[in-house]
Protein backbone atom coordinates (compact mmCIF):
# COMPACT_ATOMS: atom_id res chain seq x y z
CA UNK A 1 0.00 0.00 0.00
CA UNK A 2 2.83 2.34 0.75
CA UNK A 3 4.43 1.75 -2.75
CA UNK A 4 1.14 2.52 -4.45
CA UNK A 5 0.79 5.80 -2.61
CA UNK A 6 4.37 6.68 -3.58
CA UNK A 7 3.63 6.29 -7.32
CA UNK A 8 0.45 8.33 -7.29
CA UNK A 9 2.26 11.72 -7.44
CA UNK A 10 4.42 10.44 -10.31
CA UNK A 11 1.40 9.25 -12.33
CA UNK A 12 -0.45 12.45 -11.61
CA UNK A 13 2.54 14.49 -12.81
CA UNK A 14 2.71 12.42 -16.01
CA UNK A 15 -0.97 12.96 -16.64
CA UNK A 16 -0.47 16.70 -16.24
CA UNK A 17 2.34 16.66 -18.81
CA UNK A 18 0.22 14.70 -21.31
CA UNK A 19 -2.72 17.04 -20.78
CA UNK A 20 -0.46 20.05 -21.20
CA UNK A 21 0.89 18.74 -24.51
CA UNK A 22 -2.62 18.00 -25.74
CA UNK A 23 -3.76 21.49 -24.79
CA UNK A 24 -0.68 23.03 -26.47
CA UNK A 25 -1.30 21.15 -29.72
CA UNK A 26 -4.94 22.19 -29.70
CA UNK A 27 -3.98 25.82 -29.13
CA UNK A 28 -1.43 25.63 -31.99
CA UNK A 29 -4.05 24.22 -34.37
CA UNK A 30 -6.52 26.90 -33.34
CA UNK A 31 -3.96 29.65 -33.90
CA UNK A 32 -3.06 28.19 -37.32
CA UNK A 33 -6.69 27.90 -38.38
CA UNK A 34 -7.47 31.44 -37.20
CA UNK A 35 -4.41 32.78 -39.09
CA UNK A 36 -5.49 31.02 -42.29
CA UNK A 37 -9.03 32.34 -41.98
CA UNK A 38 -7.79 35.89 -41.39
CA UNK A 39 -5.40 35.71 -44.37
CA UNK A 40 -8.09 34.32 -46.69
CA UNK A 41 -10.57 36.92 -45.50
CA UNK A 42 -8.07 39.72 -46.18
CA UNK A 43 -7.40 38.41 -49.69
CA UNK A 44 -11.09 38.07 -50.47
CA UNK A 45 -11.86 41.56 -49.16
CA UNK A 46 -8.95 43.02 -51.15
CA UNK A 47 -10.13 41.31 -54.33
CA UNK A 48 -13.69 42.54 -53.81
CA UNK A 49 -12.51 46.10 -53.20
CA UNK A 50 -10.33 46.03 -56.32
CA UNK A 51 -13.16 44.65 -58.44
CA UNK A 52 -15.53 47.24 -57.03
CA UNK A 53 -13.07 50.04 -57.78
CA UNK A 54 -12.56 48.78 -61.32
CA UNK A 55 -16.30 48.72 -61.86
CA UNK A 56 -16.59 52.32 -60.69
CA UNK A 57 -13.69 53.54 -62.83
CA UNK A 58 -15.10 54.30 -66.26
CA UNK A 59 -13.20 55.48 -69.33
CA UNK A 60 -15.29 56.97 -72.11
CA UNK A 61 -14.12 57.37 -75.70
CA UNK A 62 -15.01 60.28 -77.97
CA UNK A 63 -18.25 58.56 -79.05
CA UNK A 64 -19.48 58.20 -75.47
CA UNK A 65 -18.79 54.46 -75.29
CA UNK A 66 -17.46 53.15 -71.98
CA UNK A 67 -14.11 51.39 -72.31
CA UNK A 68 -12.52 49.18 -69.67
CA UNK A 69 -9.37 50.67 -68.17
CA UNK A 70 -7.07 47.89 -69.46
CA UNK A 71 -8.47 48.29 -72.97
CA UNK A 72 -7.95 52.04 -72.66
CA UNK A 73 -4.27 51.49 -71.88
CA UNK A 74 -3.89 49.21 -74.89
CA UNK A 75 -5.56 51.82 -77.07
CA UNK A 76 -3.26 54.54 -75.75
CA UNK A 77 -0.20 52.42 -76.56
CA UNK A 78 -1.50 51.70 -80.08
CA UNK A 79 -2.21 55.36 -80.80
CA UNK A 80 1.19 56.44 -79.46
CA UNK A 81 2.89 53.81 -81.64
CA UNK A 82 0.99 54.95 -84.74
CA UNK A 83 1.79 58.61 -84.07
CA UNK A 84 5.49 57.91 -83.62
CA UNK A 85 5.61 55.91 -86.86
CA UNK A 86 3.71 58.54 -88.85
CA UNK A 87 5.96 61.29 -87.47
CA UNK A 88 8.99 59.44 -88.87
CA UNK A 89 7.24 58.66 -92.16
CA UNK A 90 6.11 62.20 -92.92
CA UNK A 91 9.54 63.56 -92.01
CA UNK A 92 11.61 61.26 -94.22
CA UNK A 93 9.18 61.44 -97.15
CA UNK A 94 9.18 65.24 -97.26
CA UNK A 95 12.40 66.44 -95.65
CA UNK A 96 15.63 66.97 -97.56
CA UNK A 97 18.44 69.32 -98.44
CA UNK A 98 21.32 69.00 -100.88
CA UNK A 99 23.12 66.54 -98.58
CA UNK A 100 20.25 64.31 -97.46
CA UNK A 101 18.02 63.57 -100.46
CA UNK A 102 19.16 60.00 -101.04
CA UNK A 103 19.60 59.20 -97.34
CA UNK A 104 16.11 60.36 -96.39
CA UNK A 105 14.55 58.57 -99.34
CA UNK A 106 16.23 55.34 -98.21
CA UNK A 107 15.01 55.85 -94.64
CA UNK A 108 11.47 56.48 -95.87
CA UNK A 109 11.38 53.12 -97.64
CA UNK A 110 11.65 51.36 -94.26
CA UNK A 111 8.47 53.13 -93.16
CA UNK A 112 6.33 53.38 -96.31
CA UNK A 113 5.71 50.95 -99.16
CA UNK A 114 7.78 51.68 -102.28
CA UNK A 115 4.81 52.54 -104.51
CA UNK A 116 3.56 55.22 -102.12
CA UNK A 117 7.05 56.59 -101.47
CA UNK A 118 7.88 56.80 -105.18
CA UNK A 119 4.66 58.74 -105.74
CA UNK A 120 5.85 61.43 -103.30
CA UNK A 121 9.45 61.42 -104.58
CA UNK A 122 8.33 61.75 -108.21
CA UNK A 123 6.06 64.65 -107.32
CA UNK A 124 8.95 66.59 -105.75
CA UNK A 125 11.17 65.70 -108.71
CA UNK A 126 8.63 66.91 -111.29
CA UNK A 127 8.16 70.21 -109.46
CA UNK A 128 11.92 70.81 -109.35
CA UNK A 129 12.14 70.64 -105.57
CA UNK A 130 15.16 68.35 -105.57
CA UNK A 131 16.90 70.60 -108.10
CA UNK A 132 16.14 73.61 -105.90
CA UNK A 133 17.78 71.85 -102.97
CA UNK A 134 20.84 70.81 -105.00
CA UNK A 135 21.37 74.02 -106.97
CA UNK A 136 19.95 76.76 -104.74
CA UNK A 137 20.39 75.32 -101.26
CA UNK A 138 16.69 75.12 -100.40
CA UNK A 139 15.87 73.20 -97.22
CA UNK A 140 12.64 71.19 -96.95
CA UNK A 141 11.54 70.14 -93.48
CA UNK A 142 8.30 68.34 -92.62
CA UNK A 143 6.84 67.56 -89.22
CA UNK A 144 3.89 65.61 -87.90
CA UNK A 145 1.20 67.71 -86.21
CA UNK A 146 -1.65 65.39 -85.28
CA UNK A 147 -3.51 62.19 -86.00
CA UNK A 148 -7.04 63.11 -87.06
CA UNK A 149 -8.50 59.67 -87.86
CA UNK A 150 -7.52 56.15 -86.85
CA UNK A 151 -9.96 53.40 -87.78
CA UNK A 152 -9.87 49.70 -86.97
CA UNK A 153 -9.25 47.70 -83.82
CA UNK A 154 -6.86 45.33 -85.61
CA UNK A 155 -4.64 45.68 -88.64
CA UNK A 156 -4.90 47.04 -91.21
CA UNK A 157 -5.63 50.46 -89.73
CA UNK A 158 -6.90 53.38 -91.81
CA UNK A 159 -5.59 56.79 -90.82
CA UNK A 160 -5.57 60.46 -91.66
CA UNK A 161 -3.04 62.93 -90.33
CA UNK A 162 -1.94 66.53 -90.59
CA UNK A 163 1.60 67.78 -90.90
CA UNK A 164 3.51 70.87 -91.89
CA UNK A 165 6.09 71.44 -94.62
CA UNK A 166 8.53 74.32 -94.19
CA UNK A 167 10.70 75.40 -97.13
CA UNK A 168 13.55 77.78 -96.40
CA UNK A 169 15.97 79.71 -98.57
CA UNK A 170 18.06 81.97 -96.40
CA UNK A 171 15.67 84.43 -94.74
CA UNK A 172 12.67 83.43 -96.86
CA UNK A 173 10.34 80.78 -95.52
CA UNK A 174 7.05 79.35 -96.72
CA UNK A 175 4.87 76.90 -94.82
CA UNK A 176 2.31 74.48 -96.22
CA UNK A 177 -0.09 72.11 -94.49
CA UNK A 178 0.27 68.44 -95.39
CA UNK A 179 -2.80 66.21 -95.24
CA UNK A 180 -1.94 62.53 -95.55
CA UNK A 181 -4.09 59.42 -95.50
CA UNK A 182 -3.53 55.74 -96.03
CA UNK A 183 -3.36 52.39 -94.28
CA UNK A 184 -1.06 50.85 -91.69
CA UNK A 185 -0.08 47.31 -90.88
CA UNK A 186 2.46 45.72 -88.57
CA UNK A 187 5.86 44.66 -89.89
CA UNK A 188 9.12 43.41 -88.44
CA UNK A 189 10.66 46.04 -86.13
CA UNK A 190 14.05 47.30 -87.23
CA UNK A 191 16.09 49.63 -85.05
CA UNK A 192 16.86 52.38 -85.85
CA UNK A 193 15.10 52.33 -89.23
CA UNK A 194 11.65 51.16 -88.10
CA UNK A 195 11.51 50.84 -84.30
CA UNK A 196 7.69 50.83 -84.14
CA UNK A 197 7.40 47.84 -86.48
CA UNK A 198 4.72 49.29 -88.77
CA UNK A 199 4.39 50.00 -92.50
CA UNK A 200 2.35 52.69 -94.26
CA UNK A 201 0.82 51.68 -97.59
CA UNK A 202 -1.69 53.10 -100.11
CA UNK A 203 -0.54 56.50 -98.90
CA UNK A 204 -1.78 59.71 -100.52
CA UNK A 205 -0.74 63.25 -99.69
CA UNK A 206 -2.16 66.66 -100.50
CA UNK A 207 -1.21 70.21 -99.58
CA UNK A 208 -3.14 73.20 -98.30
CA UNK A 209 -2.16 76.81 -97.69
CA UNK A 210 -1.32 77.75 -94.12
CA UNK A 211 -3.02 80.83 -92.60
CA UNK A 212 -1.65 83.93 -94.31
CA UNK A 213 -0.40 85.55 -91.11
CA UNK A 214 1.99 82.65 -90.48
CA UNK A 215 3.70 83.10 -93.84
CA UNK A 216 3.48 86.91 -94.10
CA UNK A 217 5.58 87.34 -90.98
CA UNK A 218 8.37 85.19 -92.41
CA UNK A 219 8.56 86.13 -96.11
CA UNK A 220 10.57 89.34 -96.25
CA UNK A 221 11.31 89.26 -100.00
CA UNK A 222 9.27 88.38 -103.12
CA UNK A 223 9.10 84.67 -103.90
CA UNK A 224 11.70 83.38 -106.33
CA UNK A 225 10.73 81.11 -109.23
CA UNK A 226 11.74 78.12 -107.13
CA UNK A 227 9.47 79.19 -104.28
CA UNK A 228 6.58 79.82 -106.64
CA UNK A 229 6.93 76.24 -107.84
CA UNK A 230 6.22 75.09 -104.29
CA UNK A 231 2.68 76.39 -104.75
CA UNK A 232 2.17 74.03 -107.69
CA UNK A 233 2.69 71.04 -105.37
CA UNK A 234 -0.58 71.88 -103.64
C-alpha positions in Angstrom: 0.0 0.0 0.0 2.8 2.3 0.7 4.4 1.8 -2.8 1.1 2.5 -4.4 0.8 5.8 -2.6 4.4 6.7 -3.6 3.6 6.3 -7.3 0.4 8.3 -7.3 2.3 11.7 -7.4 4.4 10.4 -10.3 1.4 9.3 -12.3 -0.4 12.5 -11.6 2.5 14.5 -12.8 2.7 12.4 -16.0 -1.0 13.0 -16.6 -0.5 16.7 -16.2 2.3 16.7 -18.8 0.2 14.7 -21.3 -2.7 17.0 -20.8 -0.5 20.0 -21.2 0.9 18.7 -24.5 -2.6 18.0 -25.7 -3.8 21.5 -24.8 -0.7 23.0 -26.5 -1.3 21.2 -29.7 -4.9 22.2 -29.7 -4.0 25.8 -29.1 -1.4 25.6 -32.0 -4.1 24.2 -34.4 -6.5 26.9 -33.3 -4.0 29.7 -33.9 -3.1 28.2 -37.3 -6.7 27.9 -38.4 -7.5 31.4 -37.2 -4.4 32.8 -39.1 -5.5 31.0 -42.3 -9.0 32.3 -42.0 -7.8 35.9 -41.4 -5.4 35.7 -44.4 -8.1 34.3 -46.7 -10.6 36.9 -45.5 -8.1 39.7 -46.2 -7.4 38.4 -49.7 -11.1 38.1 -50.5 -11.9 41.6 -49.2 -8.9 43.0 -51.1 -10.1 41.3 -54.3 -13.7 42.5 -53.8 -12.5 46.1 -53.2 -10.3 46.0 -56.3 -13.2 44.6 -58.4 -15.5 47.2 -57.0 -13.1 50.0 -57.8 -12.6 48.8 -61.3 -16.3 48.7 -61.9 -16.6 52.3 -60.7 -13.7 53.5 -62.8 -15.1 54.3 -66.3 -13.2 55.5 -69.3 -15.3 57.0 -72.1 -14.1 57.4 -75.7 -15.0 60.3 -78.0 -18.2 58.6 -79.1 -19.5 58.2 -75.5 -18.8 54.5 -75.3 -17.5 53.1 -72.0 -14.1 51.4 -72.3 -12.5 49.2 -69.7 -9.4 50.7 -68.2 -7.1 47.9 -69.5 -8.5 48.3 -73.0 -7.9 52.0 -72.7 -4.3 51.5 -71.9 -3.9 49.2 -74.9 -5.6 51.8 -77.1 -3.3 54.5 -75.7 -0.2 52.4 -76.6 -1.5 51.7 -80.1 -2.2 55.4 -80.8 1.2 56.4 -79.5 2.9 53.8 -81.6 1.0 55.0 -84.7 1.8 58.6 -84.1 5.5 57.9 -83.6 5.6 55.9 -86.9 3.7 58.5 -88.9 6.0 61.3 -87.5 9.0 59.4 -88.9 7.2 58.7 -92.2 6.1 62.2 -92.9 9.5 63.6 -92.0 11.6 61.3 -94.2 9.2 61.4 -97.2 9.2 65.2 -97.3 12.4 66.4 -95.6 15.6 67.0 -97.6 18.4 69.3 -98.4 21.3 69.0 -100.9 23.1 66.5 -98.6 20.2 64.3 -97.5 18.0 63.6 -100.5 19.2 60.0 -101.0 19.6 59.2 -97.3 16.1 60.4 -96.4 14.5 58.6 -99.3 16.2 55.3 -98.2 15.0 55.8 -94.6 11.5 56.5 -95.9 11.4 53.1 -97.6 11.7 51.4 -94.3 8.5 53.1 -93.2 6.3 53.4 -96.3 5.7 51.0 -99.2 7.8 51.7 -102.3 4.8 52.5 -104.5 3.6 55.2 -102.1 7.0 56.6 -101.5 7.9 56.8 -105.2 4.7 58.7 -105.7 5.9 61.4 -103.3 9.4 61.4 -104.6 8.3 61.7 -108.2 6.1 64.7 -107.3 9.0 66.6 -105.7 11.2 65.7 -108.7 8.6 66.9 -111.3 8.2 70.2 -109.5 11.9 70.8 -109.4 12.1 70.6 -105.6 15.2 68.3 -105.6 16.9 70.6 -108.1 16.1 73.6 -105.9 17.8 71.8 -103.0 20.8 70.8 -105.0 21.4 74.0 -107.0 19.9 76.8 -104.7 20.4 75.3 -101.3 16.7 75.1 -100.4 15.9 73.2 -97.2 12.6 71.2 -97.0 11.5 70.1 -93.5 8.3 68.3 -92.6 6.8 67.6 -89.2 3.9 65.6 -87.9 1.2 67.7 -86.2 -1.7 65.4 -85.3 -3.5 62.2 -86.0 -7.0 63.1 -87.1 -8.5 59.7 -87.9 -7.5 56.1 -86.9 -10.0 53.4 -87.8 -9.9 49.7 -87.0 -9.2 47.7 -83.8 -6.9 45.3 -85.6 -4.6 45.7 -88.6 -4.9 47.0 -91.2 -5.6 50.5 -89.7 -6.9 53.4 -91.8 -5.6 56.8 -90.8 -5.6 60.5 -91.7 -3.0 62.9 -90.3 -1.9 66.5 -90.6 1.6 67.8 -90.9 3.5 70.9 -91.9 6.1 71.4 -94.6 8.5 74.3 -94.2 10.7 75.4 -97.1 13.5 77.8 -96.4 16.0 79.7 -98.6 18.1 82.0 -96.4 15.7 84.4 -94.7 12.7 83.4 -96.9 10.3 80.8 -95.5 7.1 79.4 -96.7 4.9 76.9 -94.8 2.3 74.5 -96.2 -0.1 72.1 -94.5 0.3 68.4 -95.4 -2.8 66.2 -95.2 -1.9 62.5 -95.5 -4.1 59.4 -95.5 -3.5 55.7 -96.0 -3.4 52.4 -94.3 -1.1 50.9 -91.7 -0.1 47.3 -90.9 2.5 45.7 -88.6 5.9 44.7 -89.9 9.1 43.4 -88.4 10.7 46.0 -86.1 14.0 47.3 -87.2 16.1 49.6 -85.0 16.9 52.4 -85.8 15.1 52.3 -89.2 11.6 51.2 -88.1 11.5 50.8 -84.3 7.7 50.8 -84.1 7.4 47.8 -86.5 4.7 49.3 -88.8 4.4 50.0 -92.5 2.3 52.7 -94.3 0.8 51.7 -97.6 -1.7 53.1 -100.1 -0.5 56.5 -98.9 -1.8 59.7 -100.5 -0.7 63.2 -99.7 -2.2 66.7 -100.5 -1.2 70.2 -99.6 -3.1 73.2 -98.3 -2.2 76.8 -97.7 -1.3 77.8 -94.1 -3.0 80.8 -92.6 -1.6 83.9 -94.3 -0.4 85.6 -91.1 2.0 82.6 -90.5 3.7 83.1 -93.8 3.5 86.9 -94.1 5.6 87.3 -91.0 8.4 85.2 -92.4 8.6 86.1 -96.1 10.6 89.3 -96.3 11.3 89.3 -100.0 9.3 88.4 -103.1 9.1 84.7 -103.9 11.7 83.4 -106.3 10.7 81.1 -109.2 11.7 78.1 -107.1 9.5 79.2 -104.3 6.6 79.8 -106.6 6.9 76.2 -107.8 6.2 75.1 -104.3 2.7 76.4 -104.7 2.2 74.0 -107.7 2.7 71.0 -105.4 -0.6 71.9 -103.6 
